[in-house]
Amino acid sequence: MARLFAVWNTRGAAWNDARPMEEQADWKGHAAFMNALQAEGFVVIGGPLEGTRDALLIIRADNAEEIHARLAEDPWRRTGLLTTPRVLPWTLRLGSLD
């Protein structure tokens, strides 16, 4: 049964700090991949954490293995622009994602 997970992504070794996110290699491929995951309901919400090298995703999945397998297809993970060091089950207690 699907549940919520907090997923930390961080910039990988291939990230070019001299360029903004939208000017990294294959930005369009990464954006299309992430938009497709959001459209199907796998990624619920997500975005960069200001002042850090990280981004946070809230994902609906059965387990962490499913998340790692799906995110492995991201062009940015394939080229070392992003890594996913933490995937933690998350319980929403305040507010709503609906």
C-alpha positions in Angstrom: 0.0 0.0 0.0 1.4 3.4 -1.0 2.5 5.8 1.7 4.3 9.1 1.8 8.1 9.5 1.9 10.4 12.5 2.3 13.2 12.2 -0.3 16.3 14.3 -0.1 18.2 15.0 -3.4 21.5 16.7 -3.4 23.8 18.0 -6.2 26.2 15.4 -7.5 29.8 15.7 -8.6 28.8 16.7 -12.2 26.8 19.8 -11.0 28.3 23.0 -12.3 28.1 25.6 -9.5 28.8 28.4 -11.9 25.4 27.8 -13.6 21.8 28.1 -12.3 19.6 25.0 -12.2 17.9 25.7 -15.5 21.3 25.9 -17.3 22.6 22.5 -16.1 23.2 19.8 -18.7 19.9 18.3 -19.9 17.6 20.6 -17.8 14.8 19.9 -20.2 15.1 16.1 -19.9 15.2 16.3 -16.1 12.2 18.7 -16.0 10.2 16.5 -18.3 11.0 13.4 -16.3 10.0 15.1 -13.0 6.9 16.6 -14.5 5.8 13.2 -15.7 6.3 11.7 -12.2 4.2 14.5 -10.7 1.5 14.1 -13.3 1.1 10.4 -12.5 0.9 11.2 -8.7 4.2 9.5 -7.8 5.8 12.9 -6.8 3.3 14.8 -4.8 5.2 18.0 -4.3 8.9 19.0 -4.5 11.5 21.7 -5.0 14.9 23.0 -4.1 15.6 24.0 -0.5 16.9 27.6 -0.6 20.5 28.2 0.6 21.4 24.5 0.3 22.6 22.1 -2.4 19.4 20.0 -1.7 15.9 19.5 -3.0 13.0 17.9 -1.1 10.4 15.6 -2.7 7.3 14.2 -1.1 6.6 11.0 -2.9 3.8 8.5 -2.7 5.2 4.9 -3.1 5.0 1.4 -1.6 8.6 1.4 -0.3 12.0 3.1 -0.6 13.2 0.5 -3.2 10.5 1.6 -5.6 11.5 5.2 -5.1 15.2 4.5 -5.8 14.3 2.4 -8.9 12.0 5.1 -10.4 14.4 8.0 -9.7 17.3 6.1 -11.2 15.7 6.8 -14.6 16.1 10.6 -14.1 18.7 12.0 -16.7 20.3 14.0 -13.9 20.9 10.9 -11.8 22.3 9.0 -14.8 24.9 11.8 -15.4 25.8 12.5 -11.8 24.0 15.8 -11.4 21.8 14.5 -8.6 22.0 11.8 -5.9 19.4 10.6 -3.5 21.1 10.1 -0.1 18.0 9.9 2.1 14.5 8.4 1.7 12.5 8.4 4.8 8.9 7.4 5.5 6.9 10.5 6.3 3.6 10.9 8.2 1.6 14.0 7.4 0.1 15.3 10.7 -0.8 18.9 9.9 -2.6 20.2 6.8 -3.4 18.3 3.6 -1.9 17.4 0.3 -5.3 17.2 -1.4 
